[in-house]
Amino acid sequence: MLKTIERSMKYNQLLDMIYMDNNGGITKRRIKAFQVTEDSFQAHCYLRGSKRTFKIDNVLALVPVTTRERMVV
């Protein structure tokens, strides 16, 4: 998971993420990561329209967005 986040920052890629919050709620988010630590990372969340901090342990799935998918959404 950490390597995927670091790679997306290196290549300036968007990511689609399935995330579980501290209350157990699950959301799908499109993000652009810009800072990462051992246990969390900061990213711009397009769902909320602002900078957010996410715990890496709460990320359920993470995939890069391809160019074709960017045009559709």
C-alpha positions, 0 to 999 in steps of 0.5 A, a space after each residue: 500500500 505504501 509503495 503504491 502511494 509513493 509511486 503515485 506521488 512520483 508519477 503525479 497519479 490520481 488514486 481511487 481508494 476504498 477507505 474505512 473511517 474510525 467509526 466503521 463507515 466505508 467510502 470510495 474516494 478519488 485522491 491525489 497524495 502529496 505527503 506520506 509517513 510510516 502510518 498515514 498520508 496526506 492527500 487532496 480528497 476530491 469527494 470532500 474537496 479539501 486536504 485530508 489525512 488518512 491512516 494507511 491501516 484504514 485503506 481497504 483498496 487502492 488503485 491508480 486511475 488510468 488516463 481513460 478513466 479520468 476522462 469518464 469521471 
